[in-house]
Amino acid sequence: MRLPVLAMLFIAAMLLSETASGQSARSYPWCAIYYTIDSNGTPSCSFDTRQQCMETISGLGGFCVENQYYRGVAVPTPRRAHVAKPHKHTSPHP
């Protein structure tokens, strides 16, 4: 009995954390806020470009804003290749 209860609590926590953040696993730079009667003003942040957002709200009403929580793609800094310098060998014989 304990395992199913723990599993249900885990699933509920995961669902609440996903909806509370308003973010998907991937972060997008643009959000749409729709003008609807039922809308609670929560942005839908799932657009790569402003143009995508504008096309989506076209006819529905709303506006597009930049996502303040956007995390751009992390690009690792290029590392310089280590090139071993040749060792100078000193010869005991002239």
Backbone as a printed PyTorch tensor [residue, N CA C, xyz], in Angstrom:
tensor([[[  0.8140,  -1.1990,   0.0000],
         [  0.0000,   0.0000,   0.0000],
         [  0.8580,   1.2630,   0.0000]],

        [[  2.0060,   1.1890,   0.6090],
         [  2.8610,   2.3740,   0.7150],
         [  3.4330,   2.7740,  -0.6500]],

        [[  3.8150,   1.8090,  -1.4650],
         [  4.4130,   2.0990,  -2.7680],
         [  3.4530,   2.8410,  -3.6990]],

        [[  2.1990,   2.4110,  -3.8430],
         [  1.2860,   3.1740,  -4.7170],
         [  1.0590,   4.6040,  -4.2340]],

        [[  1.0070,   4.8200,  -2.9230],
         [  0.8080,   6.1690,  -2.4000],
         [  2.0170,   7.0380,  -2.7290]],

        [[  3.2140,   6.5040,  -2.5470],
         [  4.4210,   7.2480,  -2.8760],
         [  4.5030,   7.5410,  -4.3630]],

        [[  4.0960,   6.5750,  -5.1810],
         [  4.1020,   6.7750,  -6.6300],
         [  3.1370,   7.8900,  -7.0160]],

        [[  1.9530,   7.9160,  -6.4090],
         [  0.9680,   8.9570,  -6.7120],
         [  1.4730,  10.3330,  -6.2630]],

        [[  2.1280,  10.4030,  -5.1060],
         [  2.6840,  11.6640,  -4.6490],
         [  3.7820,  12.1630,  -5.5840]],

        [[  4.6080,  11.2440,  -6.0590],
         [  5.6770,  11.6040,  -6.9860],
         [  5.0990,  12.1500,  -8.2930]],

        [[  4.1070,  11.4610,  -8.8260],
         [  3.4800,  11.8920, -10.0830],
         [  2.8160,  13.2530,  -9.9020]],

        [[  2.1190,  13.4540,  -8.7850],
         [  1.4640,  14.7350,  -8.5300],
         [  2.4910,  15.8610,  -8.4180]],

        [[  3.5940,  15.5800,  -7.7400],
         [  4.6390,  16.6020,  -7.6000],
         [  5.2330,  16.9630,  -8.9490]],

        [[  5.4530,  15.9900,  -9.8050],
         [  6.0120,  16.2520, -11.1290],
         [  5.0410,  17.0730, -11.9760]],

        [[  3.7630,  16.7390, -11.9130],
         [  2.7750,  17.4860, -12.6890],
         [  2.6470,  18.9160, -12.1940]],

        [[  2.6450,  19.1070, -10.8870],
         [  2.5450,  20.4510, -10.3380],
         [  3.7720,  21.2850, -10.6600]],

        [[  4.9320,  20.6860, -10.6150],
         [  6.1440,  21.4570, -10.9090],
         [  6.1790,  21.8760, -12.3760]],

        [[  5.6830,  21.0490, -13.2610],
         [  5.6710,  21.3870, -14.6900],
         [  4.6820,  22.5070, -14.9750]],

        [[  3.5000,  22.4530, -14.3750],
         [  2.5160,  23.4850, -14.6560],
         [  2.8230,  24.7700, -13.9090]],

        [[  3.4520,  24.6710, -12.7620],
         [  3.7620,  25.8730, -11.9830],
         [  4.8420,  26.7120, -12.6560]],

        [[  5.7700,  26.0610, -13.3060],
         [  6.8570,  26.8130, -13.9250],
         [  6.4250,  27.4760, -15.2280]],

        [[  5.4190,  26.9180, -15.9050],
         [  4.9960,  27.4760, -17.1770],
         [  6.0190,  27.2380, -18.2800]],

        [[  6.9670,  26.4060, -18.0340],
         [  8.0290,  26.1400, -18.9770],
         [  7.9820,  24.6890, -19.4250]],

        [[  8.4180,  24.4580, -20.6010],
         [  8.5740,  23.0980, -21.0740],
         [ 10.0170,  22.6800, -20.8030]],

        [[ 10.3340,  21.4710, -21.1960],
         [ 11.7060,  21.0020, -20.9850],
         [ 12.6920,  21.8810, -21.7480]],

        [[ 12.2180,  22.4380, -22.8280],
         [ 13.0440,  23.3470, -23.6180],
         [ 12.5600,  24.7690, -23.3940]],

        [[ 13.4510,  25.6840, -23.3470],
         [ 13.1070,  27.0820, -23.1430],
         [ 12.9780,  27.7760, -24.5020]],

        [[ 11.9300,  28.5720, -24.6520],
         [ 11.6870,  29.2940, -25.9020],
         [ 11.7960,  30.8010, -25.6640]],

        [[ 12.2660,  31.5520, -26.6520],
         [ 12.4810,  32.9830, -26.4480],
         [ 11.2280,  33.8640, -26.5330]],

        [[ 10.0920,  33.3510, -27.0380],
         [  8.9050,  34.1830, -27.2070],
         [  7.6790,  33.5510, -26.5520]],

        [[  6.8360,  34.4090, -25.9630],
         [  5.6050,  33.9780, -25.3000],
         [  4.4090,  34.7040, -25.9040]],

        [[  3.2680,  34.0220, -25.9340],
         [  2.0120,  34.6320, -26.3700],
         [  1.1070,  34.7720, -25.1540]],

        [[  0.4620,  35.9170, -25.0320],
         [ -0.5440,  36.1250, -23.9980],
         [ -1.8410,  36.4190, -24.7430]],

        [[ -2.8340,  35.5300, -24.5710],
         [ -4.0610,  35.5850, -25.3530],
         [ -5.1160,  36.4650, -24.7000]],

        [[ -5.9290,  37.1240, -25.5250],
         [ -7.0810,  37.8880, -25.0620],
         [ -8.3010,  36.9870, -25.1540]],

        [[ -8.6210,  36.3010, -24.1000],
         [ -9.8330,  35.4770, -24.0810],
         [-10.5370,  35.6760, -22.7490]],

        [[-11.8050,  35.3840, -22.7040],
         [-12.5880,  35.5240, -21.4770],
         [-12.0880,  34.5500, -20.4160]],

        [[-11.7790,  33.3370, -20.8330],
         [-11.3620,  32.3120, -19.8840],
         [ -9.8800,  32.3870, -19.5420]],

        [[ -9.1420,  33.2280, -20.2360],
         [ -7.6990,  33.2830, -20.0270],
         [ -7.3720,  33.8660, -18.6580]],

        [[ -6.3840,  33.2530, -18.0100],
         [ -5.9550,  33.7560, -16.7050],
         [ -4.6790,  34.5830, -16.8270]],

        [[ -4.2980,  34.9250, -18.0420],
         [ -3.1320,  35.7650, -18.2580],
         [ -1.8110,  35.0220, -18.2450]],

        [[ -1.8610,  33.7140, -18.1550],
         [ -0.6330,  32.9340, -18.1560],
         [ -0.0880,  32.8720, -19.5720]],

        [[  1.1840,  33.2190, -19.7560],
         [  1.7460,  33.1840, -21.1060],
         [  1.9840,  31.7580, -21.5980]],

        [[  1.9060,  31.6130, -22.8810],
         [  2.2490,  30.3520, -23.5320],
         [  3.6040,  30.5580, -24.1940]],

        [[  4.6370,  30.0840, -23.5490],
         [  6.0120,  30.3120, -24.0270],
         [  6.4910,  29.1100, -24.8270]],

        [[  6.1260,  29.0740, -26.0870],
         [  6.5040,  27.9260, -26.9140],
         [  6.8420,  28.3430, -28.3430]],

        [[  7.4150,  29.5230, -28.4980],
         [  7.7000,  30.0310, -29.8290],
         [  9.1780,  30.3630, -29.9920]],

        [[  9.7300,  29.9330, -31.1100],
         [ 11.1330,  30.2050, -31.4130],
         [ 11.3460,  31.6200, -31.9380]],

        [[ 10.3540,  32.1460, -32.6530],
         [ 10.4940,  33.4750, -33.2390],
         [  9.2520,  34.3120, -32.9290]],

        [[  9.4070,  35.6220, -33.0260],
         [  8.2710,  36.5220, -32.8380],
         [  7.2410,  36.2970, -33.9320]],

        [[  7.7050,  36.0130, -35.1240],
         [  6.8020,  35.7660, -36.2550],
         [  5.8980,  34.5640, -35.9790]],

        [[  6.4530,  33.4810, -35.4290],
         [  5.6410,  32.3050, -35.0740],
         [  4.5560,  32.7030, -34.0790]],

        [[  4.9510,  33.4640, -33.0810],
         [  4.0060,  33.9020, -32.0550],
         [  2.9070,  34.7600, -32.6670]],

        [[  3.2810,  35.7180, -33.4960],
         [  2.3050,  36.6210, -34.1130],
         [  1.3190,  35.8550, -34.9960]],

        [[  1.7990,  34.8620, -35.7340],
         [  0.9100,  34.0670, -36.5850],
         [ -0.0560,  33.2480, -35.7490]],

        [[  0.3940,  32.7810, -34.5940],
         [ -0.4600,  31.9720, -33.7320],
         [ -1.5820,  32.8000, -33.1230]],

        [[ -1.2880,  34.0170, -32.6750],
         [ -2.3300,  34.8340, -32.0440],
         [ -3.2050,  35.5540, -33.0600]],

        [[ -2.8220,  35.5230, -34.3290],
         [ -3.5990,  36.1780, -35.3690],
         [ -5.0160,  35.6020, -35.4000]],

        [[ -5.9930,  36.4630, -35.2570],
         [ -7.3840,  36.0150, -35.2560],
         [ -7.8840,  35.6430, -33.8720]],

        [[ -6.9910,  35.3170, -32.9680],
         [ -7.3900,  34.9620, -31.6090],
         [ -7.3670,  36.1670, -30.6830]],

        [[ -6.4180,  37.0530, -30.9440],
         [ -6.2270,  38.2060, -30.0900],
         [ -5.1780,  37.9150, -29.0300]],

        [[ -4.4010,  38.8910, -28.7640],
         [ -3.3480,  38.7300, -27.7790],
         [ -2.1210,  39.5020, -28.1910]],

        [[ -1.0410,  39.2360, -27.5010],
         [  0.2070,  39.8950, -27.8540],
         [  1.3730,  38.9810, -27.5380]],

        [[  2.5100,  39.3000, -28.1150],
         [  3.7260,  38.5050, -27.9480],
         [  4.7430,  39.3050, -27.1450]],

        [[  5.4100,  38.6190, -26.2390],
         [  6.4460,  39.2490, -25.4260],
         [  7.6630,  38.3250, -25.3910]],

        [[  8.8090,  38.9290, -25.1410],
         [ 10.0030,  38.1170, -24.9870],
         [  9.9260,  37.3660, -23.6730]],

        [[ 10.3580,  36.1300, -23.6690],
         [ 10.3440,  35.2890, -22.4850],
         [ 11.4490,  35.7360, -21.5350]],

        [[ 11.0720,  36.2350, -20.3780],
         [ 12.0710,  36.7160, -19.4240],
         [ 12.8650,  35.5880, -18.7870]],

        [[ 12.3800,  34.3630, -18.9180],
         [ 13.0790,  33.2170, -18.3360],
         [ 13.8340,  32.3970, -19.3780]],

        [[ 13.9370,  32.9450, -20.5840],
         [ 14.5920,  32.2050, -21.6700],
         [ 16.0470,  31.9140, -21.3330]],

        [[ 16.3960,  30.6630, -21.4980],
         [ 17.7860,  30.2240, -21.3420],
         [ 18.2630,  29.8110, -22.7190]],

        [[ 19.1260,  30.5990, -23.2780],
         [ 19.6480,  30.3010, -24.6080],
         [ 20.4430,  29.0060, -24.6110]],

        [[ 20.7000,  28.5140, -25.7660],
         [ 21.4780,  27.2920, -25.9100],
         [ 22.8920,  27.5610, -25.4410]],

        [[ 23.3320,  26.7500, -24.5240],
         [ 24.6940,  26.9200, -24.0080],
         [ 25.6870,  26.3950, -25.0400]],

        [[ 26.5530,  27.2660, -25.4690],
         [ 27.5730,  26.8800, -26.4420],
         [ 28.8990,  26.8060, -25.6970]],

        [[ 29.4870,  25.6230, -25.6730],
         [ 30.7570,  25.5230, -24.9540],
         [ 31.8400,  26.3410, -25.6510]],

        [[ 32.6860,  26.9430, -24.8570],
         [ 33.7760,  27.7170, -25.4400],
         [ 34.7900,  26.7550, -26.0430]],

        [[ 35.2900,  27.0830, -27.2050],
         [ 36.2590,  26.1850, -27.8320],
         [ 37.5380,  26.1340, -26.9940]],

        [[ 38.0300,  24.9420, -26.8430],
         [ 39.2610,  24.7710, -26.0920],
         [ 40.4060,  24.6360, -27.0670]],

        [[ 41.4870,  25.2250, -26.6860],
         [ 42.6730,  25.1180, -27.5390],
         [ 43.2360,  23.7190, -27.4250]],

        [[ 43.6110,  23.2010, -28.5460],
         [ 44.2090,  21.8690, -28.5580],
         [ 45.5890,  21.9460, -27.9220]],

        [[ 45.8840,  20.9810, -27.1150],
         [ 47.1960,  20.9460, -26.4690],
         [ 48.1720,  20.2690, -27.4210]],

        [[ 49.1630,  21.0070, -27.7870],
         [ 50.1900,  20.4690, -28.6770],
         [ 51.4640,  20.3290, -27.8510]],

        [[ 51.9410,  19.1120, -27.7940],
         [ 53.1550,  18.8720, -27.0120],
         [ 54.3650,  19.4450, -27.7450]],

        [[ 55.1480,  20.1750, -27.0020],
         [ 56.3600,  20.7390, -27.5840],
         [ 57.4370,  19.6600, -27.5770]],

        [[ 58.2290,  19.6140, -28.6320],
         [ 59.3020,  18.6050, -28.6360],
         [ 60.3260,  18.9420, -27.5580]],

        [[ 60.7450,  17.8980, -26.8790],
         [ 61.7470,  18.0770, -25.8360],
         [ 63.1240,  18.1680, -26.4630]],

        [[ 63.8970,  19.0460, -25.9030],
         [ 65.2800,  19.1490, -26.3680],
         [ 66.0910,  18.1040, -25.6140]],

        [[ 66.6720,  17.2430, -26.3590],
         [ 67.4800,  16.2020, -25.7400],
         [ 68.9350,  16.6670, -25.7220]],

        [[ 69.4800,  16.6150, -24.5800],
         [ 70.9020,  16.9690, -24.4850],
         [ 71.6880,  15.6670, -24.5420]],

        [[ 72.5850,  15.6700, -25.4100],
         [ 73.4100,  14.4510, -25.5940],
         [ 74.6860,  14.5850, -24.8090]],

        [[ 75.0320,  13.5530, -24.0300],
         [ 76.2730,  13.6270, -23.2550],
         [ 77.4970,  13.5220, -24.1660]],

        [[ 77.3180,  13.0500, -25.3870],
         [ 78.4380,  12.8870, -26.3220],
         [ 78.4670,  14.0500, -27.2990]],

        [[ 79.6350,  14.6620, -27.5170],
         [ 79.7250,  15.7740, -28.4700],
         [ 79.6180,  15.3500, -29.8860]]])
